Amino acid sequence: MEFLLIVAVLAVVVLLVAKSQNRNRGHSANRLDDAKADARQAIERLGGQVYNLVGSNDAAKQALADASERYTAAGSQIEQAATPVQARLAKQTALEGLYYIRAARTAMDMDPGPEIPSIDGQQSAGAVTEDRKIEFEGRQVSASPNPSAATPNYYPGGRVAGRPVPAGWYSEPWWKPALVAGAWGVGSMLLFSAMFSGMAGVPYDAQSFESGAGDGSDAGGGDAGGDDFGGGDDYSGGDTDYGAMGDGGSDWGGNDFGGGFDGGGMDFGDF
């Protein structure tokens, strides 16, 4: 009799554990589906702009090329996303692409469109607030808050290989070697110091840049869980690292998503 009672108790425990596991799996699946749907909305909006806009000057063409890279990367990321965090990374990539779209429209004297949610590390990296031109390693490197023939390379702001790159327009993508290599060169601190020292809007000094101070988080910033692109939770993410794919934003901690993605168009007026 006691043996039968023990068996019955064990059976009940097994059933309760199985039920709990099924419930947890269902909850995780729902979170992933919500995060994927949220990301796909941003990706589709980005795709509409990539296919509908044509650059009329060098700054706009470069920004659109970068937006196209982000579109391809985001599409690949969302197709391979197996967790809510990975789906959120795809959305962050798409949002970064939308910043490039906004930059391209600005460069063509078009209405830039509605505001875009902040991307990871963007607010803490700061922004270029004045024109600067420096001599670095035998060449001139310029930064400006506005696009021009001299500063056709846009960056939306964020962290590359763990260090901040302020939002703005530049004569060259000086952050790209660190993006591709995953580490900054010896002269990076000198360039950062010469370019941004004393500039309002850039909270980092050269020593902070060199040490990688700060965690890339934005107090009160970041994406509010899809208020602008639909529902979905706000999942913790990191900085972006697209490798050789393009300019990139920050460092996703080594997640690698290959392949491509193809989507339909959308009118920016619907954004």
Disulfide bonds with the S-S distance in Angstrom:
none
